[in-house]
Structures are given as structure tokens and as C-alpha cells.
Amino acid sequence: MDWDDAYENMKNIPGGSEFPPRWNALAEAYRAEIGDRRSRLAYGDGARQWADLYLPDSTPKGLAVFVHGGYWMKLSPDSWSHLAKGALAHGWAVGMPCYTLCPEARISGITQEICTAIQMLATEVDGPIRLAGHSAGGHLVTRQICTDSRLGDGHPELPGRVEHVLSISGVHDLRPLLQTGMNQTLGLDMTEARAESPCLLEPITGAQITCWVGADERPEFVRQNALLANVWSGFDVHFKAVEDPGLHHFNIIDALADPGSPMITKWLG
């Protein structure tokens, strides 16, 4: 098994190199459009320990948090601002946390940074919370609803506010990453890979989770999507797995910018 190729999206998607500049242009244009409805808030002292918060025109229905991907090694919310559009149109506030990248941080540390960011954002916006993440971000949001999560530390009501978690093309089993070249940057060992893999952990009782993957993605992402559905469906949770026809790893997230997309409808309810 060529595990590097299994996780290689750029060269396996036609025109893959054209997507990052497109995302950046869309995000920049949306920030200009939305103006002072966006603010940047710190959740720690680190250079990347901040989150953007986008507010709707009226009192928010709740808080929708999107966590970006990039294999825990690259990108930031600045590439994804336009993805706030779908939830904002439905009256939700949208939080987009940044986080310290590997190798400066370990994945376990990033998990905790996202936990702290959600805790901070939840003090800014009342009401229910919806979490979504793409790729590595899918891992990071599903980790927040595992029974060993520290989301409720100092905020015992917070786990109960999380009504739905959407993992988009998520990585739920980190053990194969030990066989990839990227692990030179990630620095994973088997102990951490096991401890940080949602598929090897238990979800909190009553959680609602949707795993959504493009049917045209690399087979490994389709497998990872089905894996969490298979394992967590054995617990007392509400689970749905979706394979979206004709979509790949880079265009599947466009649905978050579309207020009428099935993904937005499912996520926000």
C-alpha cells in the first residue's frame, strides 16, 4: 500500500493546484463584503491562537464553528472565510479557529487548542453549537465529542450545547499516517496516533454526527468516512454517513457557502 499516494489529493484531482488560489480569492472578497461583521478574537497567547467570528444581522440562532484542514501542517481560516456564508444566511454566528501547526505543535496539542477556541467562542455567542471540520478539521471536531474531551472543563454545560458535528472528508484513524512521509512533520508515534483517533475512542452519549465524503475522493477518505460510521454506530449516538456523488476532496466543501445546499440543511437542521 502506497500510503503517501492514499492521502495525496493535489496531484490526484484534475486542476488541483488551481483550488488554493481560488479559495484565497473567494475568502478575501467575502471578508471585504462582510466588513465589520467579522472580528478576530484571541483564545491564547500563541501567534496562531485566534479565531474569526462572523455575526449575522440579527441575534444569532447559535454558534456554528468550522475547523479547517491542511493535514495539521498548513493553511488558516483566511482561506475559508467564504464558507461562513451558508450558516450566516440562516442566522447563525460562525466561528473559524486558527491553530498552531505541526511540527511546532503535536496533534494532541492542536486538539486541545480547538477545544479552548470553542470554549472561548461559546462565551461570545449563546445558544446551541454546531461543529464542522474538513479533512484534518474533521478529525479535530470529532475529537471534541469523545468521552475524554476536555470541552466541559470549567464549562460543564458546553458539551450539552453541541447539537451536531459534521465531519467532511475527515481523518478518523491516524495510524496509517505513521507510514507516510508527512509524519516527518507530524511527529506521530503509535501511542499518540491511537490516543487521537476518534475511531478508537467512544463518543459522548446522545451525540449527533454526520460523516460526509465525496464519492470521487481518494479511496482512503471514503474508507475513513465509513470507518467512523461503522464503529460509532455501535454506541448511543445519532449517526449518518453520506457519500456525495461526483465530488472530490477539494470541491466538497463548496456546499458550506451555499445556504440551500443539502449539507447546510443537514448541519443546521
N, C-alpha and C positions, 0 to 999 in steps of 0.2 A: 504494500500500500504506500503510495506517494502522498504522505500527509501534507507536505508543502503545497502540492497541487490541489489537494482536497479543500484547502482554505484559501486558495488564490482566486480572488474574484476579478481583479482588474484585467488580467490577460484572458480570462475566460468569458468575458462579457463583451460583445461587439461594441466598439466605440467606448470601452470602459474608461479610458483616460479623459474623455470629454465630460464625464459626470462631475468631478470635483470643481472645475471652474464654473460649471453651470450652477451647482449648488451655491457657491460663494456669491455669484451674481444675483441669484434669486433672494438669498438671505439679506444681502446688502440693500437691495431695492425694497424689501419688506420693512427693514428697520427704518429706512427713510420715510416710508409711507406711514408707519405707525407712530413715529415721533415719540412724544413724552409719555406714551402709554407703556413704554419699556423702561425698566430700571435695573441697575446692576447692584446686587447685594452680596456682601461677604459672609461666608459661613465659617471662615477660619483665617489664619494669618498667611497661608501659603499663596504664592503668586497665582495659582490656578484654583484656589478655593473660593469660588464665587458662583453666583447663579444669576441669570437674567430672569426677570419676572415681567410678564406681559399681562396687562389688565384689560378686561372688556369695558365697554362703555357704561355698563350698569353694574350693580352689585354682583360679584361673581357667584355662580351657582356652586362653585367649589374649585378645587385646585387640580389641574392636570399637569403632570410632570413628565417631560421627555428627556431620556438619557441617551446621549449619542454613542455611536460605536467608534471603530478605528482600532480594534484589537488591543484596547487599553494602552496604545502606544502613540496615537496621533489624533488629530482633529480637535475641534472645540465647538461649543454651541454657536459660534459665529458663522459656521457653515450651514446652520439648520434653522435660522430664525423664521423662515417662511413656513416651516412646519407647524408653527403656532396658529396658523390661520384657521384651520378646521375647528379646533376646540374653542378659540376665541369667538368665532362666529356663532357658536352655541351658548355663549355667555360664561364660559369657564376662564378663569385665570390660568396662565400657562407658565410653568417654571422650567428652565433649562439649565441644569447644573453643569459646571465645568469640574474637572478633577485632575489631580496630579497624574502624569503619565509614567508608565514604565520606561526606563529602569529606575527612575528616581523614586517611584513608589512600587510596592508589590500589589498584586491584585487584591489580596486581603485588605490592604490599606485603602485601596480605591473603594472597595465595598463599604468600608466604614465612612469614607468621605461622602459617598452618596447618601448614606443613612443620615449623616449630620446635615447635609444640604436639604434633604426632605424635611427634617425636623425644623430647620430654620424657615423654610418656605411655608410650612404648615402654621407657623405663628403669624405669618403675614396675611394668610387667606383662611377664612373659616369654611366649614362645611366638609363634604365628602372629598376624598382624594382618589384620583385615578393615576396609575403609573404606567408608562410605556417606555420601551427602550429598543434600540435597533442593534443587532449583532452583539458586540460586547455589552452594549447597553441593555440588551435583552437579558443577559446574564445578571447584570447589576440590579435590575428591578426585581427579577425573580428571587434573588438572594435576600431582598428586604422582607419577603413574606415566608422565609424559612423559620423554623421554630427557634433557631439560635440567633436570629436577628436581634440587633440592639436598638431597633427603631423605637421601641417603647421605653428605653432608658430615660428617665426623667420626664417622659411624656406617655404615661400609661394608657391614655385614650387614643394615641395615634394609630396603632395597628388596626383598631376598630374603625377608623375613618377611611382606611384604604379599601375601597369597594371593588376595584377591578385592576388587574395587572395584565398588560398586553406586551408579550414578548414577540418582537418582529425579527424573524431570522436569528433567533437567539442561540447563543452557545451555552448549553446547559451541562455539558460534560467536558471538563478541562483536561482530562487525562491525555487525549490524543495530542494536545498541544506540546506535550513533552517530546514528541517525535518530530517537531517542526524546527526549522531554522529560526523562526521568530522567538523561540524560547531563549535564545541567547540574550534577547532584550527583556522578555517577560520574567525570566529567572525562576520559573516554576520548578518545584520538586514534587514528588508524588504525594507527600503529606499535605502540602498546600492545595494541590490540584483536587485531591479528594475532599478536603475541608471546604473548598469554594465551589464545588459542583452541585448545583441545585438538584440534579437527578439523583444524587447520593444522600440528599437531606430530606427532611419532612416539612411539608408546608403547614402553615398555621390552619387550624380548623376553620372551615367555612369560607376560605379564600375563594375568590373568583378569578380564574386565569384563562386567558386566551393565548395560544401559541399560533402565530401566523407566519407562513413562509411562502415564498414564490415557488410554484411548481417547476420553474425553469432554473432554479438555483443549483449550485453545486450539490451533488447528492449528499454530502456530509451535512449541509444545513437542513436539508429535508429530513435526514435521519435524526439530527439533534432536535428538530421540532417534534417529531413523532415520539422520540425517546421520553421527553418530559411528560407528554400526554399519557404515554403508556404507564410510566412509573407513578405519577401523581394522581392518576385516575383511581388508584387504589386507596386513596385517602379521602377524608370527608371534606372534599372541595368541589367546586363547580368548575368543570373544565371543558374547553372547546379547542379543537385543533383544526386549522384551516390551511389548505394548500391552494394558493391563488393561481389559477391558470394563466400562463403566458407572461408571468412576472419573474424578474431576477433580483439579485441582491441589491442592486442599485436603484431600480425604479419602484420597488415595492413600497418604499416609504413616501412616495409622492402622495399617497392616499391621505396622509395626515394633514396635508394642505387643502384638501377638498372637503368642505363642510358636508357634502352629500354622499361621501364615499361609504361603502359598507363597513370599512374599517373604523371610521369615526363613529358611525351609528352603533357598532358593537361595543366600542370602547366606552363611549359616553352614556350609552343606554337610552 
